Amino acid sequence: MSTHLTHPIRPAGRGLASALALTLALSPLALGAETVRLSDTLTAPILDVVPRTEAERARIAAATAPTTDFSAPERFEQNPAGAATTRARTDADAFSQFSANIGFEGEMTFKLGNGLFKKLWVSSPSSTKASDGLGPLYNARACQRCHLKDGRGHPPEGPEDDAVSMFLRVSVPAEEAEPMSEIEAFLLSAGAPSAARTRPDPVYGGQMQDFSVHGLPAEYRLGVTWEEEVVELAGGETASLRHPTWTAEDLGYGPLAPGAMLSPRVAPQMIGLGLLEAIPAEDILAKADPEDADGDGISGRAQVVWSFENDRPELGRFGYKAGAPSIKEQSAAAFAGDIGISTPLFDAPWGDCTEAEAGCRAAPHGDDDARGTEIDAEGLDLVTFYSRNLAVPERRDVGDPQVLAGKQAFYEAGCTSCHTPKYVTHRLEDQDPQSFQLIWPYTDLLLHDMGEGLADHRPEGRADGTEWKTPPLWGIGLTPQVNGHSYYLHDGRARSLLEAVLWHGGEASQAQQNVVDMDPDTRAALIAFLESL
């Protein structure tokens, strides 16, 4: 077999279910040259990149080196997004500002994209042809309905809460005798397929929708029960963690398939996505240590997903398990799965409806006009531009002595082993707002085993049931101001930043124990640092 992936075979089908099936199927791949070398594909730029010079590489290495001086803020630390950082706000609009260096023309494009992001879609047929095509099964009528104020969603807060800012992903184990697609067989041949092969549920697809158009039943109602656990901390303090049990209730199309695996997801905040997309893939891959060769207990792994836009495997960056390679593909998948809106990337007009949901597929759709799909290429580009340029707010209190002490505690506890503080983005063509910025996202964008406590036991691509992508931390301290709550982690179980830290297990067990063992003042300083991000 060739040592380079030169002519990948695109999977058949353009619906979300077929895309999810392929993503779920991409079991762990060896990235070494002794098998199939994917490094050329994974590091191939997805943006218009100007190659770095050796002099630039040396400057970047110096600028991103971890600090050892916690007596004062680092240079430019107050601006976590570089020149794209927006002025600090402490109100509900803190996450809804455009990049500060976007320019007048970019501001106009941003506002057009914002209009589409907030747009309320309606079911077909409708007199408003530009807005019809909703569903027929869906989780929300607009992007903004889940990404509330471009911020973080929340779990149900009571029996009457319709959970509009979260949903359940679902998959089932693949049958051992089930034939593999050409792409799946090719990719699995690159390494030992140690993760379970999975498929979308044959009836409910890969994502469960809790709303439907008139005349069709919704797929389910989200249910959750909580069990409290008291955790003792050094200094006589305690914290309480709530363990969730998630259920899919009032199923509209019969039982789930045997062995169905459910994974709850709250909508993540939207800021800084374009900067994360502009981090060079080689800088991310350089931090991967799947075999823990350095013996530090941290073994981050790169997610590998199929790019439907570029017809090749690419590095996953977006989503809780890094299941999307780009902002455009993440946006298109959300239109299909969350709202039931077709795009040029996923052009099935019924969204996530399966063949078993015949009524859904037969329902009227909104793709019968000149656009071809319910949102056309121009509209998808506008939403992508908007999502790419939602600005990261300025840091607060970076020079406060307690915040600086908390930063030191963050480093010394080992948190930066996964939450990498700094990067420099690609130098991009055409004075792109994300070009060549020193940024402070506090993430490595890699998959890590976070232990049994956070496990969803649902493999996704290379990620197994205990692995999650390290989330960026910038802006996390503004969640209460933006969204009026303080729920964190992939399913919103943590009710405070301290609870979120205490849920860390697996590779983060030692760092978590270090926080447990801190004296109360140091622990309070750590939280003050996180709140300043």
N, C-alpha and C positions, 0 to 999 in steps of 0.2 A: 504494500500500500504506500502511496506517496506520503512523504513527510510534510507536505503542505496541503492545507485545505484550499484548493484553487477553484473548484467548481461545485459548491454545495448545491444540493437539490432542494428546491423550495417545496414545502409541504402543500398538498392539495387542500383546497378549501379556504375560504376567507371569512368564515364565521368565527365568533369568539370561542366557541366550544372546541373547534379544531386547533385554534391557537393555544388554548389552555392545555389541551391534550399533549401537544408537543412540548410545552414548557414543563409540564409535570413529568414528562418522560425523560428529560435530559438528566440522567443520573450522573454521579461524579465522574469527572474526566481527569485523566492524568495530563498535566501540561508539559511534561518533559519531551525532549526530542526523540526519546527511545520509542515512543508510540506515535500518535498523530500530533504534530506540532500545531497547536492552536494559537501560539503566542502572536504570530503575525496578524491573525484575525482579531484577537482580543485587543491588541494595541493599535489596530488601524483607527485613525481618527474618525470620529463621527461628525466633526465640525471642520471648518476651513482653517487649518492649522498652519502657522509659520514655524518651521522646525527650530528647536533651541540650539544655540551655539554652546560650545564648551564653556565659554566665559559666563554665559547665563546660567548654565547648570551649576557652576561653582557658587555664583551669587545666590541662587535659589537654595542650595544646600545650607549655606550659612544663615539665610533668612528663616528657614524652617527648622533649624536645629532646636531641640527642646531646651528650654531655659533652665538655668540652675539658680537664678537670682529672683527671689520673690519679695524683694524690698520695695519694688516700684513696678508699675505697669511696663510691659514691653512696648517698644516703639510700634505705633499704629494699632495697638491692641484694641483701642476704643472703636475702631472701624472694622468689624469682623468680615465685611464684604468688600474691603478695599474701597476704591473710588465709587463703587456701586452702593455703599452703605447709605441708608436714608437717615434723616434726622430722628432722634429718639422721640417717641411718643408714648404716652402711658394710657391711651384710650383704646376703644374697640377697633379703631382703624390702623393700629400699629403695624399689622401685617399686610395691609392693602395698598401700600405705597409702591410707586415704580422706582426702579434703580435710579440713583441720583445722577448717573452719568449717561442717561439714555438719550438725551437730546430731544428737540422739539418734535421732529418727525416720529421718533420712537415713542414719545408720549402719546401722540395721536393713535398710533397703532396699538399701544397698550390699552387705551380707553376703548377702542373697538373690540379688542379681545375680551376686555372686562364685561362689555355688554353681552357678548355671547356666553361668557362664564356664568352670568347672572340670569340668562334667558330662561323663562319658563316654557317648557315644551308641552304641546298638547297632543292628544291622540288624533289619529286619522279616521275618517276624512275631516278636514277642517277648512274653513275659508281662509285661514292664515297659513298658506302653503309653506311659507318660510319657517314656520314654527311647528309643523305637525310631524308625526312620526314617533311620538312617545311610546315606549314599551314595545310590544304589548305588556310585558312584565318589566318592572323597574323597581329601583330602590329610592329614587328621588327624581323630581321634575327638572332640576337644575344642578349644575356643578356646585353652586354656592349653597344649596340646601344641605349638602354633606360637609363641604369645606366651609364651615360657618365663619364668615369674616376672614376667609383664607387661612383659618386656623385649624385647631384640633377638634375632632368630634368627641362624642361622649357615649358611654353605655346608657341603657335605659335607667332612668332615675326613679321609676315606679311603674305600676301596672298600666297606667294610662300613657306612658311615654312611648311614642311610636318608633323610637330607635332610628330616626331618619339619618343619623350621621354614622351609622355602622351597619355591617352586614355579615353574613356567614359565607366563607368559601367552603366548598365541598369537593371531595374526590373519593374515589374508591380504589382498592388494589386492582391492578391489572391482572387478568387471567394469565397463568404461566404459559398457556398454549397460544395466547393471543399474538398474532403476527405483528412484527415491528415494521414501522415505516422505514424507507431507505435512509432517511436522515437519522432516525433514532438508532438504527443498527450501526450506521457509520460512527456516530458519536459514542455509543456504548463501546465500540471496539477500541476506542482510544484509552480505555482504562477499565478497571474492575467495576462493574455496576453494583456497588455495595448498597446503594439506596434503593428502596422499593420502587418498582414501577407503578405508577398510578394513572388513573384516568378520571375525567369528569363523571359524575353520577349519570347513568344512562337516561334518567328522566329529568333531573333537576339541573344538569349541566355542571359548570364549575363554580357558579355563584348563585346564591339563593336570593330571589327578589320578593320583597314583602308587600309590594303594591302591584296593581294590575289595572288595565283599562276596563271600562264598563263591559260586562258580559263575560268576563273571564275571572276565574279564581286566582288570587295571589298564591305564591308557592308556599308561604309559611308565615308564622309569627315568631319573633325571637323571644325566647324565654331564658331567664337566668335566676339562679339562686346563689346566695353568698354564705360562706362560712368563715367566721373570724378566727384568726390565730394571733396570740400575743407573743411578741418577740422581745426578749430582755436585752437591754443595751447597757454598756458600761456606764458607770456613774449613777446607777439606780433608775435610769429612764427606761421606758417601754414604748413600743410601737405596736399597732395592730394591723395585720395584713388580712385582706379579704380574699378568700379563694372562690373563684366563680365556677359554676357548672352551667354550661351553655346548652340549650336545647332548641331544636326546630319543632315548633308546635303547630297544630292546626294545618297539617300538610294538605295542600290543595290538589295534589296529583298522585296520591298513594304513598306508600312507605318509601323511605330511602333504601337504596340498595344495601345488601349485607356488607358490613365492614366499612360503611360510609364514615369518612373523617371530616369533622367540622372544625373550622378555624375562624373565630370572630376577629373582625378588623374594624377599628374606628378610623375615620378619615384623618390622615396626617395633616400637619400644617404645610403650607405651600411655599414658604419663603426660601430664597437662595437656591432654587432648583437649577437655574441656569449655570450657576457657579459650580455646583456639584457635577453637572454634565461636562464642564470644561476642565475638570481635574484630569491630567494625563493618566491614561489607563496604566502605563508602566509604573507610575508612582503608587497606584493602588496595589498592583500586583507585586511590587517590591516588598510590601508589608505582609503578604500572604506567607504562612508558615504551616501548611496543612499537616505536616508530620511533627510539628513542634521541635524542629531541629536545634533550636537554641535552648530548649529545656526550661523555658519560662512559664510553661503551663498554658500559654496562649497560642492557639493554632488556627488563626483566621484563614478562611478559604474564599476564593473568588467564585461568585455565581456566574454561570454561563447560560445564556438564553438565546433563543433564535430571534434575530431581527427580521421582521416582516417587511420593513422598509428597505433594508440593504441586502437581504437574501444571504445571510451568513450568521454564524454564531458570534455573539458579542458579549462583552462584560456587562452583567446586570448591575444596575445602580439604584433603581427606584422601586418602591414598594417595601413592605416589611421583610420580605425575603429576597429583595433585589430582583424581582421577577421581570422587570422591564429595562431595556438598555438605553432608552432615551425618553425625553419629556413628550415628544410627539407620540410615541407608541404607548406610553402610559396614559396619555390623554385619550387616544383612540380606544384603548381597551376600556377605559372608564365610561366613555360615551356608550359603548356597546353593552357593557355589563351592568352599569349603574342606571342608565337612562333608557337603554334600548334604541340608541340612535346610531345609524350606520355612517361610516366614514370611508374614504378611499382605502384605508388600511384594513378595515374590517367591514366589508360591504353587505353583509347579511342584514336585511332590514328588520329582522325579528330579534336582534341582540343575542341573548344567551339561551333562547328557547331551543329545546331539542326536538328531534323528530317525534318523540313520544308525546310532546305537547302540541298536538296537531292543531288545536284551536288557536293557539298563539301564532303558529306559522301561517295559518289561513286568514288571520285578522288583517284588516286594512293597514297599509304601511304608507310612509311618506316619501318613498323614493321614486315616484312616478312623474316627476317634473324634470326640468332641464338640468337640475343639479346632479342627477344621477344617483347620489346618495343623500341621506337626510341632512347631513352637513357636508358641504363640499370641501375640496382641497384648500380653498382660500379660507374658509371658516375654520378648518382644523389648524391651519397655520396661524391664524389670529389668536386662537385659544392657546396654542403652543407658545407664541410670543409673549402673551400675557403671563402664562405660568412660568416662563423662563425668566421674566424680569420682575417678579414680585420681590421687593427689596428686603434685605435683612436690616433690622433697626440697629442703630448705634448702641453700643454697650452703655450701661449705667454703672456708676460708682467703681470704675476700674481701679482707682487709687485708694479706695477705702481700706484701712488697715485690716478690718475683718475679712473683706473680700480677698485681699492678697494672702492672708493666712489660710483662707479656704482654698485658694488656688494651689498653694503649697501642699495642703492636705490632699487635694485631688491628685496631684502628681505623685506624692509619696505613697498614697494608697494603691497605686498601680492602675488608676482609671485610664491614664493615657496610653496604656498598652493596646486598647481598642479605640478609645475616643481620641484619635490623633488630632492635636490642636490645629496645625497649620499646613497649608499647601500654597503653591503658586499655580494659578491656572495656565492653560495653554495661551500662547500668544496667537490671537486670531486675526483673520483678515478683516478689512473694512471697519476698523475701529469698533469692533464689537464691545458692548458694555461689560462682557465677562472676560475680556482679553487681559491677560498678564496681571492678574490681581493677587495680592497676598491676602488670603482668606483664612478664617478661623472657625471652621464648622464643627470641630470636635467629633470626627468620625473617621473610620478607615474604609467604610463602605464594603466591608467584608462580612462573611457569615461566621458566626461564633456559636458554639454550644453554650446555651444559657441555662442548662440544667432542667431537671424534671419539673420544677415549680412553674416555669413559663412555657413548657412544652405544649404544642398543640397536636403532636404525634401525626402530623400531616406533611409528608415530603412534598417539596416543590422544586423541581429542577434538581440542582445539586444539593440543595438544602434538605437536611433530614428533619425529623419531627421535633428536634430540640434546638435547631439552629435558627438564628435571626440575624438580620443585617444590623450592624451598629448604627443607630439613628444619629443624625446630627443633633447637636444640643443648642445651636444658636437660636436665640429667641425664646428658649424654653421658659425663662423666668417671666415672660409677658403673657403666658397662657391665661391666668386669672383675669387680667385686664381685657384681653381680646375676646375670650370665650365665656367668661363668667364662671369658670370652674377650674379645678386643679386635678383633672384625671389624666393619668399618664400610662405609658406602655401600649402594646398593640391592641389591647382590648379595654383599656381605660380602668383596669382594676385598681391601680395605685391612686390614692386620693391625695397624695402629696409627693414632693420630690424625694423625701426621705423614704417613703414606702417604695417608690420606684427603685431606689438604690438597694433596698433590702430584699427585693425580689430577685436580684442578680444571683445566679448560681452557675454551675458548670465551670467554664473557663474563668468566670468572674468571681468564683467562690472566695478566693483569697482576698481580693479587693473588697468584697462585701464584708468579710470578717474583719478586715482592717477598719472599716467604718463602724462596725458594731463595737469594736474595742476602743474607739476614740473616746477621749474625755468629752463631756457635753459641750464645752466651749469650742473645741476643735470641730466637732460634728456640726454645731450651729454655724461655724465659719464656712464649712464645706457647703452647706445649703445656701448661705448668703452668696457664695461664689456662683453656684448654679443659677440662683435667681438674678444674678447680674448679667448672665449671658443673653 
